[in-house]
Amino acid sequence: KDIEFISSYYFNKLEIVRFSSSLGKFVGYTELGVKNAERFNKDASYLAQQRAEKERYCKHNIDNE
């Protein structure tokens, strides 16, 4: 099954940064978002945690259907 975990961060109703499990990294959409994405992507521990969310959250819930 094709599943994707996405975690988005918003400020004033504008998406500034997003983690996508298909890319395996954060992407920034504003100047602030790009800076935060660079910082998040340099943090190996946080990046590994986000990458594991697809297994922990998505696949766990699909198995419950």
PDBQT receptor file of N, H, CA, C and O in Angstrom, charges set to zero:
ATOM      1  N   LYS A   1       0.840  -1.196   0.000  1.00  0.00    +0.000 N 
ATOM      2  CA  LYS A   1       0.000   0.000   0.000  1.00  0.00    +0.000 C 
ATOM      3  C   LYS A   1       0.875   1.246   0.000  1.00  0.00    +0.000 C 
ATOM      4  O   LYS A   1       1.935   1.290   0.624  1.00  0.00    +0.000 OA
ATOM      5  N   ASP A   2       0.410   2.227  -0.701  1.00  0.00    +0.000 N 
ATOM      6  H   ASP A   2      -0.451   2.191  -1.208  1.00  0.00    +0.000 HD
ATOM      7  CA  ASP A   2       1.131   3.498  -0.735  1.00  0.00    +0.000 C 
ATOM      8  C   ASP A   2       0.634   4.382   0.395  1.00  0.00    +0.000 C 
ATOM      9  O   ASP A   2      -0.511   4.835   0.393  1.00  0.00    +0.000 OA
ATOM     10  N   ILE A   3       1.494   4.616   1.340  1.00  0.00    +0.000 N 
ATOM     11  H   ILE A   3       2.424   4.248   1.342  1.00  0.00    +0.000 HD
ATOM     12  CA  ILE A   3       1.164   5.526   2.440  1.00  0.00    +0.000 C 
ATOM     13  C   ILE A   3       2.311   6.516   2.604  1.00  0.00    +0.000 C 
ATOM     14  O   ILE A   3       3.463   6.235   2.273  1.00  0.00    +0.000 OA
ATOM     15  N   GLU A   4       1.951   7.679   3.124  1.00  0.00    +0.000 N 
ATOM     16  H   GLU A   4       1.015   7.907   3.393  1.00  0.00    +0.000 HD
ATOM     17  CA  GLU A   4       2.941   8.728   3.346  1.00  0.00    +0.000 C 
ATOM     18  C   GLU A   4       2.605   9.433   4.641  1.00  0.00    +0.000 C 
ATOM     19  O   GLU A   4       1.448   9.767   4.896  1.00  0.00    +0.000 OA
ATOM     20  N   PHE A   5       3.618   9.658   5.459  1.00  0.00    +0.000 N 
ATOM     21  H   PHE A   5       4.558   9.386   5.253  1.00  0.00    +0.000 HD
ATOM     22  CA  PHE A   5       3.462  10.428   6.685  1.00  0.00    +0.000 C 
ATOM     23  C   PHE A   5       3.900  11.853   6.380  1.00  0.00    +0.000 C 
ATOM     24  O   PHE A   5       5.008  12.076   5.891  1.00  0.00    +0.000 OA
ATOM     25  N   ILE A   6       3.026  12.825   6.670  1.00  0.00    +0.000 N 
ATOM     26  H   ILE A   6       2.126  12.644   7.067  1.00  0.00    +0.000 HD
ATOM     27  CA  ILE A   6       3.334  14.239   6.462  1.00  0.00    +0.000 C 
ATOM     28  C   ILE A   6       3.100  14.979   7.771  1.00  0.00    +0.000 C 
ATOM     29  O   ILE A   6       2.056  14.823   8.404  1.00  0.00    +0.000 OA
ATOM     30  N   SER A   7       4.055  15.767   8.161  1.00  0.00    +0.000 N 
ATOM     31  H   SER A   7       4.903  15.894   7.646  1.00  0.00    +0.000 HD
ATOM     32  CA  SER A   7       3.943  16.612   9.338  1.00  0.00    +0.000 C 
ATOM     33  C   SER A   7       4.234  18.045   8.894  1.00  0.00    +0.000 C 
ATOM     34  O   SER A   7       5.342  18.363   8.462  1.00  0.00    +0.000 OA
ATOM     35  N   SER A   8       3.215  18.905   9.010  1.00  0.00    +0.000 N 
ATOM     36  H   SER A   8       2.315  18.647   9.362  1.00  0.00    +0.000 HD
ATOM     37  CA  SER A   8       3.345  20.291   8.545  1.00  0.00    +0.000 C 
ATOM     38  C   SER A   8       3.335  21.255   9.723  1.00  0.00    +0.000 C 
ATOM     39  O   SER A   8       2.652  21.030  10.722  1.00  0.00    +0.000 OA
ATOM     40  N   TYR A   9       4.093  22.316   9.591  1.00  0.00    +0.000 N 
ATOM     41  H   TYR A   9       4.648  22.499   8.780  1.00  0.00    +0.000 HD
ATOM     42  CA  TYR A   9       4.150  23.374  10.599  1.00  0.00    +0.000 C 
ATOM     43  C   TYR A   9       3.628  24.659   9.970  1.00  0.00    +0.000 C 
ATOM     44  O   TYR A   9       4.046  25.048   8.880  1.00  0.00    +0.000 OA
ATOM     45  N   TYR A  10       2.710  25.310  10.674  1.00  0.00    +0.000 N 
ATOM     46  H   TYR A  10       2.371  24.994  11.560  1.00  0.00    +0.000 HD
ATOM     47  CA  TYR A  10       2.052  26.516  10.162  1.00  0.00    +0.000 C 
ATOM     48  C   TYR A  10       2.314  27.703  11.080  1.00  0.00    +0.000 C 
ATOM     49  O   TYR A  10       2.510  27.549  12.285  1.00  0.00    +0.000 OA
ATOM     50  N   PHE A  11       2.313  28.884  10.481  1.00  0.00    +0.000 N 
ATOM     51  H   PHE A  11       2.154  29.008   9.501  1.00  0.00    +0.000 HD
ATOM     52  CA  PHE A  11       2.365  30.145  11.217  1.00  0.00    +0.000 C 
ATOM     53  C   PHE A  11       1.427  31.109  10.504  1.00  0.00    +0.000 C 
ATOM     54  O   PHE A  11       1.560  31.349   9.304  1.00  0.00    +0.000 OA
ATOM     55  N   ASN A  12       0.487  31.652  11.248  1.00  0.00    +0.000 N 
ATOM     56  H   ASN A  12       0.379  31.457  12.223  1.00  0.00    +0.000 HD
ATOM     57  CA  ASN A  12      -0.521  32.558  10.671  1.00  0.00    +0.000 C 
ATOM     58  C   ASN A  12      -1.229  31.939   9.459  1.00  0.00    +0.000 C 
ATOM     59  O   ASN A  12      -1.409  32.590   8.430  1.00  0.00    +0.000 OA
ATOM     60  N   LYS A  13      -1.621  30.677   9.602  1.00  0.00    +0.000 N 
ATOM     61  H   LYS A  13      -1.475  30.148  10.437  1.00  0.00    +0.000 HD
ATOM     62  CA  LYS A  13      -2.361  29.931   8.578  1.00  0.00    +0.000 C 
ATOM     63  C   LYS A  13      -1.561  29.670   7.306  1.00  0.00    +0.000 C 
ATOM     64  O   LYS A  13      -2.135  29.283   6.288  1.00  0.00    +0.000 OA
ATOM     65  N   LEU A  14      -0.257  29.873   7.346  1.00  0.00    +0.000 N 
ATOM     66  H   LEU A  14       0.209  30.187   8.173  1.00  0.00    +0.000 HD
ATOM     67  CA  LEU A  14       0.612  29.657   6.202  1.00  0.00    +0.000 C 
ATOM     68  C   LEU A  14       1.577  28.516   6.527  1.00  0.00    +0.000 C 
ATOM     69  O   LEU A  14       2.283  28.556   7.535  1.00  0.00    +0.000 OA
ATOM     70  N   GLU A  15       1.599  27.504   5.664  1.00  0.00    +0.000 N 
ATOM     71  H   GLU A  15       1.025  27.472   4.845  1.00  0.00    +0.000 HD
ATOM     72  CA  GLU A  15       2.517  26.398   5.880  1.00  0.00    +0.000 C 
ATOM     73  C   GLU A  15       3.948  26.888   5.651  1.00  0.00    +0.000 C 
ATOM     74  O   GLU A  15       4.280  27.416   4.590  1.00  0.00    +0.000 OA
ATOM     75  N   ILE A  16       4.783  26.699   6.673  1.00  0.00    +0.000 N 
ATOM     76  H   ILE A  16       4.514  26.271   7.535  1.00  0.00    +0.000 HD
ATOM     77  CA  ILE A  16       6.157  27.192   6.560  1.00  0.00    +0.000 C 
ATOM     78  C   ILE A  16       7.158  26.063   6.329  1.00  0.00    +0.000 C 
ATOM     79  O   ILE A  16       8.165  26.256   5.648  1.00  0.00    +0.000 OA
ATOM     80  N   VAL A  17       6.884  24.884   6.895  1.00  0.00    +0.000 N 
ATOM     81  H   VAL A  17       6.066  24.728   7.448  1.00  0.00    +0.000 HD
ATOM     82  CA  VAL A  17       7.809  23.757   6.736  1.00  0.00    +0.000 C 
ATOM     83  C   VAL A  17       7.018  22.455   6.826  1.00  0.00    +0.000 C 
ATOM     84  O   VAL A  17       6.004  22.376   7.518  1.00  0.00    +0.000 OA
ATOM     85  N   ARG A  18       7.505  21.429   6.108  1.00  0.00    +0.000 N 
ATOM     86  H   ARG A  18       8.330  21.494   5.545  1.00  0.00    +0.000 HD
ATOM     87  CA  ARG A  18       6.816  20.132   6.073  1.00  0.00    +0.000 C 
ATOM     88  C   ARG A  18       7.834  19.003   6.047  1.00  0.00    +0.000 C 
ATOM     89  O   ARG A  18       8.857  19.082   5.368  1.00  0.00    +0.000 OA
ATOM     90  N   PHE A  19       7.529  17.941   6.809  1.00  0.00    +0.000 N 
ATOM     91  H   PHE A  19       6.697  17.878   7.361  1.00  0.00    +0.000 HD
ATOM     92  CA  PHE A  19       8.285  16.704   6.704  1.00  0.00    +0.000 C 
ATOM     93  C   PHE A  19       7.439  15.740   5.895  1.00  0.00    +0.000 C 
ATOM     94  O   PHE A  19       6.250  15.575   6.170  1.00  0.00    +0.000 OA
ATOM     95  N   SER A  20       8.031  15.108   4.913  1.00  0.00    +0.000 N 
ATOM     96  H   SER A  20       8.997  15.242   4.690  1.00  0.00    +0.000 HD
ATOM     97  CA  SER A  20       7.358  14.112   4.085  1.00  0.00    +0.000 C 
ATOM     98  C   SER A  20       8.151  12.821   4.153  1.00  0.00    +0.000 C 
ATOM     99  O   SER A  20       9.354  12.810   3.893  1.00  0.00    +0.000 OA
ATOM    100  N   SER A  21       7.476  11.727   4.504  1.00  0.00    +0.000 N 
ATOM    101  H   SER A  21       6.499  11.735   4.716  1.00  0.00    +0.000 HD
ATOM    102  CA  SER A  21       8.186  10.451   4.603  1.00  0.00    +0.000 C 
ATOM    103  C   SER A  21       8.647   9.955   3.238  1.00  0.00    +0.000 C 
ATOM    104  O   SER A  21       9.598   9.177   3.160  1.00  0.00    +0.000 OA
ATOM    105  N   SER A  22       8.001  10.382   2.172  1.00  0.00    +0.000 N 
ATOM    106  H   SER A  22       7.229  11.014   2.235  1.00  0.00    +0.000 HD
ATOM    107  CA  SER A  22       8.457   9.947   0.844  1.00  0.00    +0.000 C 
ATOM    108  C   SER A  22       9.778  10.626   0.465  1.00  0.00    +0.000 C 
ATOM    109  O   SER A  22      10.589  10.043  -0.253  1.00  0.00    +0.000 OA
ATOM    110  N   LEU A  23       9.994  11.844   0.940  1.00  0.00    +0.000 N 
ATOM    111  H   LEU A  23       9.335  12.318   1.524  1.00  0.00    +0.000 HD
ATOM    112  CA  LEU A  23      11.275  12.524   0.717  1.00  0.00    +0.000 C 
ATOM    113  C   LEU A  23      12.284  12.169   1.806  1.00  0.00    +0.000 C 
ATOM    114  O   LEU A  23      13.490  12.140   1.559  1.00  0.00    +0.000 OA
ATOM    115  N   GLY A  24      11.784  11.899   3.012  1.00  0.00    +0.000 N 
ATOM    116  H   GLY A  24      10.805  11.923   3.213  1.00  0.00    +0.000 HD
ATOM    117  CA  GLY A  24      12.656  11.568   4.133  1.00  0.00    +0.000 C 
ATOM    118  C   GLY A  24      13.371  12.762   4.722  1.00  0.00    +0.000 C 
ATOM    119  O   GLY A  24      14.386  12.614   5.402  1.00  0.00    +0.000 OA
ATOM    120  N   LYS A  25      12.839  13.959   4.458  1.00  0.00    +0.000 N 
ATOM    121  H   LYS A  25      12.014  14.079   3.905  1.00  0.00    +0.000 HD
ATOM    122  CA  LYS A  25      13.465  15.173   4.996  1.00  0.00    +0.000 C 
ATOM    123  C   LYS A  25      12.424  16.295   5.090  1.00  0.00    +0.000 C 
ATOM    124  O   LYS A  25      11.290  16.164   4.629  1.00  0.00    +0.000 OA
ATOM    125  N   PHE A  26      12.853  17.396   5.703  1.00  0.00    +0.000 N 
ATOM    126  H   PHE A  26      13.774  17.503   6.078  1.00  0.00    +0.000 HD
ATOM    127  CA  PHE A  26      12.010  18.580   5.823  1.00  0.00    +0.000 C 
ATOM    128  C   PHE A  26      12.231  19.495   4.628  1.00  0.00    +0.000 C 
ATOM    129  O   PHE A  26      13.337  19.589   4.095  1.00  0.00    +0.000 OA
ATOM    130  N   VAL A  27      11.155  20.173   4.213  1.00  0.00    +0.000 N 
ATOM    131  H   VAL A  27      10.256  20.097   4.646  1.00  0.00    +0.000 HD
ATOM    132  CA  VAL A  27      11.215  21.140   3.122  1.00  0.00    +0.000 C 
ATOM    133  C   VAL A  27      10.570  22.429   3.615  1.00  0.00    +0.000 C 
ATOM    134  O   VAL A  27       9.488  22.402   4.201  1.00  0.00    +0.000 OA
ATOM    135  N   GLY A  28      11.232  23.552   3.378  1.00  0.00    +0.000 N 
ATOM    136  H   GLY A  28      12.111  23.574   2.902  1.00  0.00    +0.000 HD
ATOM    137  CA  GLY A  28      10.708  24.847   3.776  1.00  0.00    +0.000 C 
ATOM    138  C   GLY A  28      10.014  25.543   2.632  1.00  0.00    +0.000 C 
ATOM    139  O   GLY A  28      10.431  25.429   1.480  1.00  0.00    +0.000 OA
ATOM    140  N   TYR A  29       8.939  26.276   2.952  1.00  0.00    +0.000 N 
ATOM    141  H   TYR A  29       8.600  26.369   3.888  1.00  0.00    +0.000 HD
ATOM    142  CA  TYR A  29       8.152  26.973   1.931  1.00  0.00    +0.000 C 
ATOM    143  C   TYR A  29       8.206  28.490   2.071  1.00  0.00    +0.000 C 
ATOM    144  O   TYR A  29       7.702  29.208   1.207  1.00  0.00    +0.000 OA
ATOM    145  N   THR A  30       8.801  28.977   3.133  1.00  0.00    +0.000 N 
ATOM    146  H   THR A  30       9.210  28.394   3.834  1.00  0.00    +0.000 HD
ATOM    147  CA  THR A  30       8.993  30.416   3.339  1.00  0.00    +0.000 C 
ATOM    148  C   THR A  30      10.444  30.614   3.769  1.00  0.00    +0.000 C 
ATOM    149  O   THR A  30      11.168  29.642   3.984  1.00  0.00    +0.000 OA
ATOM    150  N   GLU A  31      10.860  31.848   3.892  1.00  0.00    +0.000 N 
ATOM    151  H   GLU A  31      10.272  32.637   3.717  1.00  0.00    +0.000 HD
ATOM    152  CA  GLU A  31      12.234  32.114   4.338  1.00  0.00    +0.000 C 
ATOM    153  C   GLU A  31      12.477  31.493   5.713  1.00  0.00    +0.000 C 
ATOM    154  O   GLU A  31      13.503  30.854   5.947  1.00  0.00    +0.000 OA
ATOM    155  N   LEU A  32      11.515  31.692   6.621  1.00  0.00    +0.000 N 
ATOM    156  H   LEU A  32      10.682  32.212   6.431  1.00  0.00    +0.000 HD
ATOM    157  CA  LEU A  32      11.623  31.095   7.957  1.00  0.00    +0.000 C 
ATOM    158  C   LEU A  32      11.591  29.571   7.863  1.00  0.00    +0.000 C 
ATOM    159  O   LEU A  32      12.344  28.891   8.561  1.00  0.00    +0.000 OA
ATOM    160  N   GLY A  33      10.736  29.037   7.015  1.00  0.00    +0.000 N 
ATOM    161  H   GLY A  33      10.125  29.588   6.448  1.00  0.00    +0.000 HD
ATOM    162  CA  GLY A  33      10.619  27.596   6.854  1.00  0.00    +0.000 C 
ATOM    163  C   GLY A  33      11.880  26.959   6.310  1.00  0.00    +0.000 C 
ATOM    164  O   GLY A  33      12.263  25.872   6.743  1.00  0.00    +0.000 OA
ATOM    165  N   VAL A  34      12.526  27.619   5.372  1.00  0.00    +0.000 N 
ATOM    166  H   VAL A  34      12.214  28.502   5.021  1.00  0.00    +0.000 HD
ATOM    167  CA  VAL A  34      13.779  27.092   4.803  1.00  0.00    +0.000 C 
ATOM    168  C   VAL A  34      14.854  27.022   5.885  1.00  0.00    +0.000 C 
ATOM    169  O   VAL A  34      15.594  26.041   5.961  1.00  0.00    +0.000 OA
ATOM    170  N   LYS A  35      14.943  28.051   6.716  1.00  0.00    +0.000 N 
ATOM    171  H   LYS A  35      14.342  28.848   6.654  1.00  0.00    +0.000 HD
ATOM    172  CA  LYS A  35      15.928  28.050   7.801  1.00  0.00    +0.000 C 
ATOM    173  C   LYS A  35      15.644  26.930   8.791  1.00  0.00    +0.000 C 
ATOM    174  O   LYS A  35      16.560  26.237   9.235  1.00  0.00    +0.000 OA
ATOM    175  N   ASN A  36      14.360  26.753   9.139  1.00  0.00    +0.000 N 
ATOM    176  H   ASN A  36      13.616  27.315   8.778  1.00  0.00    +0.000 HD
ATOM    177  CA  ASN A  36      13.999  25.682  10.069  1.00  0.00    +0.000 C 
ATOM    178  C   ASN A  36      14.218  24.314   9.451  1.00  0.00    +0.000 C 
ATOM    179  O   ASN A  36      14.675  23.401  10.138  1.00  0.00    +0.000 OA
ATOM    180  N   ALA A  37      13.905  24.145   8.173  1.00  0.00    +0.000 N 
ATOM    181  H   ALA A  37      13.534  24.887   7.614  1.00  0.00    +0.000 HD
ATOM    182  CA  ALA A  37      14.117  22.866   7.496  1.00  0.00    +0.000 C 
ATOM    183  C   ALA A  37      15.596  22.498   7.512  1.00  0.00    +0.000 C 
ATOM    184  O   ALA A  37      15.942  21.341   7.750  1.00  0.00    +0.000 OA
ATOM    185  N   GLU A  38      16.462  23.459   7.264  1.00  0.00    +0.000 N 
ATOM    186  H   GLU A  38      16.180  24.399   7.071  1.00  0.00    +0.000 HD
ATOM    187  CA  GLU A  38      17.900  23.202   7.304  1.00  0.00    +0.000 C 
ATOM    188  C   GLU A  38      18.326  22.750   8.702  1.00  0.00    +0.000 C 
ATOM    189  O   GLU A  38      19.110  21.812   8.850  1.00  0.00    +0.000 OA
ATOM    190  N   ARG A  39      17.803  23.425   9.716  1.00  0.00    +0.000 N 
ATOM    191  H   ARG A  39      17.167  24.187   9.595  1.00  0.00    +0.000 HD
ATOM    192  CA  ARG A  39      18.135  23.082  11.100  1.00  0.00    +0.000 C 
ATOM    193  C   ARG A  39      17.610  21.694  11.460  1.00  0.00    +0.000 C 
ATOM    194  O   ARG A  39      18.332  20.901  12.065  1.00  0.00    +0.000 OA
ATOM    195  N   PHE A  40      16.359  21.389  11.095  1.00  0.00    +0.000 N 
ATOM    196  H   PHE A  40      15.773  22.033  10.604  1.00  0.00    +0.000 HD
ATOM    197  CA  PHE A  40      15.777  20.076  11.383  1.00  0.00    +0.000 C 
ATOM    198  C   PHE A  40      16.534  18.963  10.653  1.00  0.00    +0.000 C 
ATOM    199  O   PHE A  40      16.778  17.899  11.223  1.00  0.00    +0.000 OA
ATOM    200  N   ASN A  41      16.902  19.206   9.401  1.00  0.00    +0.000 N 
ATOM    201  H   ASN A  41      16.704  20.070   8.938  1.00  0.00    +0.000 HD
ATOM    202  CA  ASN A  41      17.586  18.185   8.606  1.00  0.00    +0.000 C 
ATOM    203  C   ASN A  41      19.000  17.903   9.100  1.00  0.00    +0.000 C 
ATOM    204  O   ASN A  41      19.539  16.828   8.837  1.00  0.00    +0.000 OA
ATOM    205  N   LYS A  42      19.608  18.848   9.810  1.00  0.00    +0.000 N 
ATOM    206  H   LYS A  42      19.170  19.721  10.024  1.00  0.00    +0.000 HD
ATOM    207  CA  LYS A  42      20.944  18.644  10.373  1.00  0.00    +0.000 C 
ATOM    208  C   LYS A  42      20.900  17.844  11.676  1.00  0.00    +0.000 C 
ATOM    209  O   LYS A  42      21.913  17.291  12.104  1.00  0.00    +0.000 OA
ATOM    210  N   ASP A  43      19.718  17.784  12.308  1.00  0.00    +0.000 N 
ATOM    211  H   ASP A  43      18.895  18.233  11.960  1.00  0.00    +0.000 HD
ATOM    212  CA  ASP A  43      19.554  17.074  13.580  1.00  0.00    +0.000 C 
ATOM    213  C   ASP A  43      19.218  15.609  13.289  1.00  0.00    +0.000 C 
ATOM    214  O   ASP A  43      18.055  15.264  13.082  1.00  0.00    +0.000 OA
ATOM    215  N   ALA A  44      20.235  14.759  13.275  1.00  0.00    +0.000 N 
ATOM    216  H   ALA A  44      21.180  15.040  13.443  1.00  0.00    +0.000 HD
ATOM    217  CA  ALA A  44      20.061  13.356  12.886  1.00  0.00    +0.000 C 
ATOM    218  C   ALA A  44      19.063  12.628  13.776  1.00  0.00    +0.000 C 
ATOM    219  O   ALA A  44      18.307  11.786  13.293  1.00  0.00    +0.000 OA
ATOM    220  N   SER A  45      19.051  12.938  15.057  1.00  0.00    +0.000 N 
ATOM    221  H   SER A  45      19.666  13.623  15.449  1.00  0.00    +0.000 HD
ATOM    222  CA  SER A  45      18.133  12.287  15.987  1.00  0.00    +0.000 C 
ATOM    223  C   SER A  45      16.686  12.640  15.672  1.00  0.00    +0.000 C 
ATOM    224  O   SER A  45      15.828  11.758  15.621  1.00  0.00    +0.000 OA
ATOM    225  N   TYR A  46      16.410  13.921  15.462  1.00  0.00    +0.000 N 
ATOM    226  H   TYR A  46      17.106  14.638  15.503  1.00  0.00    +0.000 HD
ATOM    227  CA  TYR A  46      15.053  14.375  15.161  1.00  0.00    +0.000 C 
ATOM    228  C   TYR A  46      14.598  13.849  13.800  1.00  0.00    +0.000 C 
ATOM    229  O   TYR A  46      13.441  13.460  13.639  1.00  0.00    +0.000 OA
ATOM    230  N   LEU A  47      15.489  13.837  12.840  1.00  0.00    +0.000 N 
ATOM    231  H   LEU A  47      16.429  14.153  12.971  1.00  0.00    +0.000 HD
ATOM    232  CA  LEU A  47      15.178  13.332  11.505  1.00  0.00    +0.000 C 
ATOM    233  C   LEU A  47      14.840  11.837  11.568  1.00  0.00    +0.000 C 
ATOM    234  O   LEU A  47      13.885  11.394  10.930  1.00  0.00    +0.000 OA
ATOM    235  N   ALA A  48      15.602  11.073  12.321  1.00  0.00    +0.000 N 
ATOM    236  H   ALA A  48      16.377  11.433  12.840  1.00  0.00    +0.000 HD
ATOM    237  CA  ALA A  48      15.329   9.641  12.477  1.00  0.00    +0.000 C 
ATOM    238  C   ALA A  48      13.984   9.414  13.147  1.00  0.00    +0.000 C 
ATOM    239  O   ALA A  48      13.249   8.495  12.786  1.00  0.00    +0.000 OA
ATOM    240  N   GLN A  49      13.665  10.250  14.120  1.00  0.00    +0.000 N 
ATOM    241  H   GLN A  49      14.261  10.997  14.413  1.00  0.00    +0.000 HD
ATOM    242  CA  GLN A  49      12.374  10.144  14.809  1.00  0.00    +0.000 C 
ATOM    243  C   GLN A  49      11.222  10.387  13.836  1.00  0.00    +0.000 C 
ATOM    244  O   GLN A  49      10.236   9.649  13.852  1.00  0.00    +0.000 OA
ATOM    245  N   GLN A  50      11.333  11.397  13.003  1.00  0.00    +0.000 N 
ATOM    246  H   GLN A  50      12.134  11.996  12.990  1.00  0.00    +0.000 HD
ATOM    247  CA  GLN A  50      10.287  11.699  12.032  1.00  0.00    +0.000 C 
ATOM    248  C   GLN A  50      10.161  10.593  10.993  1.00  0.00    +0.000 C 
ATOM    249  O   GLN A  50       9.051  10.246  10.590  1.00  0.00    +0.000 OA
ATOM    250  N   ARG A  51      11.273  10.042  10.562  1.00  0.00    +0.000 N 
ATOM    251  H   ARG A  51      12.175  10.323  10.890  1.00  0.00    +0.000 HD
ATOM    252  CA  ARG A  51      11.248   8.952   9.582  1.00  0.00    +0.000 C 
ATOM    253  C   ARG A  51      10.563   7.714  10.152  1.00  0.00    +0.000 C 
ATOM    254  O   ARG A  51       9.923   6.966   9.413  1.00  0.00    +0.000 OA
ATOM    255  N   ALA A  52      10.690   7.491  11.460  1.00  0.00    +0.000 N 
ATOM    256  H   ALA A  52      11.210   8.098  12.061  1.00  0.00    +0.000 HD
ATOM    257  CA  ALA A  52      10.083   6.326  12.107  1.00  0.00    +0.000 C 
ATOM    258  C   ALA A  52       8.581   6.491  12.312  1.00  0.00    +0.000 C 
ATOM    259  O   ALA A  52       7.892   5.506  12.576  1.00  0.00    +0.000 OA
ATOM    260  N   GLU A  53       8.063   7.692  12.200  1.00  0.00    +0.000 N 
ATOM    261  H   GLU A  53       8.623   8.492  11.985  1.00  0.00    +0.000 HD
ATOM    262  CA  GLU A  53       6.639   7.925  12.431  1.00  0.00    +0.000 C 
ATOM    263  C   GLU A  53       5.753   7.185  11.435  1.00  0.00    +0.000 C 
ATOM    264  O   GLU A  53       4.639   6.798  11.786  1.00  0.00    +0.000 OA
ATOM    265  N   LYS A  54       6.208   6.981  10.220  1.00  0.00    +0.000 N 
ATOM    266  H   LYS A  54       7.114   7.296   9.935  1.00  0.00    +0.000 HD
ATOM    267  CA  LYS A  54       5.420   6.246   9.235  1.00  0.00    +0.000 C 
ATOM    268  C   LYS A  54       5.156   4.830   9.746  1.00  0.00    +0.000 C 
ATOM    269  O   LYS A  54       4.032   4.333   9.665  1.00  0.00    +0.000 OA
ATOM    270  N   GLU A  55       6.187   4.194  10.267  1.00  0.00    +0.000 N 
ATOM    271  H   GLU A  55       7.100   4.598  10.333  1.00  0.00    +0.000 HD
ATOM    272  CA  GLU A  55       6.030   2.842  10.815  1.00  0.00    +0.000 C 
ATOM    273  C   GLU A  55       5.167   2.867  12.073  1.00  0.00    +0.000 C 
ATOM    274  O   GLU A  55       4.256   2.053  12.221  1.00  0.00    +0.000 OA
ATOM    275  N   ARG A  56       5.452   3.792  12.971  1.00  0.00    +0.000 N 
ATOM    276  H   ARG A  56       6.193   4.453  12.851  1.00  0.00    +0.000 HD
ATOM    277  CA  ARG A  56       4.779   3.831  14.264  1.00  0.00    +0.000 C 
ATOM    278  C   ARG A  56       3.320   4.225  14.144  1.00  0.00    +0.000 C 
ATOM    279  O   ARG A  56       2.459   3.591  14.754  1.00  0.00    +0.000 OA
ATOM    280  N   TYR A  57       3.032   5.237  13.390  1.00  0.00    +0.000 N 
ATOM    281  H   TYR A  57       3.731   5.752  12.895  1.00  0.00    +0.000 HD
ATOM    282  CA  TYR A  57       1.681   5.781  13.350  1.00  0.00    +0.000 C 
ATOM    283  C   TYR A  57       0.869   5.251  12.174  1.00  0.00    +0.000 C 
ATOM    284  O   TYR A  57      -0.228   4.727  12.372  1.00  0.00    +0.000 OA
ATOM    285  N   CYS A  58       1.376   5.376  10.977  1.00  0.00    +0.000 N 
ATOM    286  H   CYS A  58       2.266   5.802  10.816  1.00  0.00    +0.000 HD
ATOM    287  CA  CYS A  58       0.604   5.017   9.780  1.00  0.00    +0.000 C 
ATOM    288  C   CYS A  58       0.382   3.518   9.654  1.00  0.00    +0.000 C 
ATOM    289  O   CYS A  58      -0.757   3.057   9.573  1.00  0.00    +0.000 OA
ATOM    290  N   LYS A  59       1.464   2.764   9.638  1.00  0.00    +0.000 N 
ATOM    291  H   LYS A  59       2.389   3.138   9.704  1.00  0.00    +0.000 HD
ATOM    292  CA  LYS A  59       1.327   1.324   9.414  1.00  0.00    +0.000 C 
ATOM    293  C   LYS A  59       0.590   0.647  10.558  1.00  0.00    +0.000 C 
ATOM    294  O   LYS A  59      -0.130  -0.325  10.331  1.00  0.00    +0.000 OA
ATOM    295  N   HIS A  60       0.753   1.135  11.776  1.00  0.00    +0.000 N 
ATOM    296  H   HIS A  60       1.339   1.925  11.960  1.00  0.00    +0.000 HD
ATOM    297  CA  HIS A  60       0.037   0.588  12.930  1.00  0.00    +0.000 C 
ATOM    298  C   HIS A  60      -1.470   0.751  12.726  1.00  0.00    +0.000 C 
ATOM    299  O   HIS A  60      -2.228  -0.185  12.982  1.00  0.00    +0.000 OA
ATOM    300  N   ASN A  61      -1.908   1.902  12.278  1.00  0.00    +0.000 N 
ATOM    301  H   ASN A  61      -1.293   2.662  12.070  1.00  0.00    +0.000 HD
ATOM    302  CA  ASN A  61      -3.332   2.155  12.100  1.00  0.00    +0.000 C 
ATOM    303  C   ASN A  61      -3.911   1.464  10.879  1.00  0.00    +0.000 C 
ATOM    304  O   ASN A  61      -5.092   1.116  10.881  1.00  0.00    +0.000 OA
ATOM    305  N   ILE A  62      -3.131   1.256   9.852  1.00  0.00    +0.000 N 
ATOM    306  H   ILE A  62      -2.172   1.538   9.851  1.00  0.00    +0.000 HD
ATOM    307  CA  ILE A  62      -3.621   0.527   8.671  1.00  0.00    +0.000 C 
ATOM    308  C   ILE A  62      -3.891  -0.925   9.044  1.00  0.00    +0.000 C 
ATOM    309  O   ILE A  62      -4.860  -1.514   8.565  1.00  0.00    +0.000 OA
ATOM    310  N   ASP A  63      -3.055  -1.505   9.883  1.00  0.00    +0.000 N 
ATOM    311  H   ASP A  63      -2.268  -1.026  10.272  1.00  0.00    +0.000 HD
ATOM    312  CA  ASP A  63      -3.245  -2.886  10.295  1.00  0.00    +0.000 C 
ATOM    313  C   ASP A  63      -4.509  -3.074  11.122  1.00  0.00    +0.000 C 
ATOM    314  O   ASP A  63      -5.001  -4.196  11.244  1.00  0.00    +0.000 OA
ATOM    315  N   ASN A  64      -5.043  -1.999  11.691  1.00  0.00    +0.000 N 
ATOM    316  H   ASN A  64      -4.644  -1.088  11.592  1.00  0.00    +0.000 HD
ATOM    317  CA  ASN A  64      -6.244  -2.081  12.513  1.00  0.00    +0.000 C 
ATOM    318  C   ASN A  64      -7.534  -2.063  11.684  1.00  0.00    +0.000 C 
ATOM    319  O   ASN A  64      -8.617  -2.250  12.237  1.00  0.00    +0.000 OA
ATOM    320  N   GLU A  65      -7.438  -1.843  10.384  1.00  0.00    +0.000 N 
ATOM    321  H   GLU A  65      -6.558  -1.691   9.934  1.00  0.00    +0.000 HD
ATOM    322  CA  GLU A  65      -8.640  -1.784   9.551  1.00  0.00    +0.000 C 
ATOM    323  C   GLU A  65      -9.200  -3.145   9.269  1.00  0.00    +0.000 C 
ATOM    324  O   GLU A  65     -10.213  -3.265   8.580  1.00  0.00    +0.000 OA
TER     325      GLU A  65
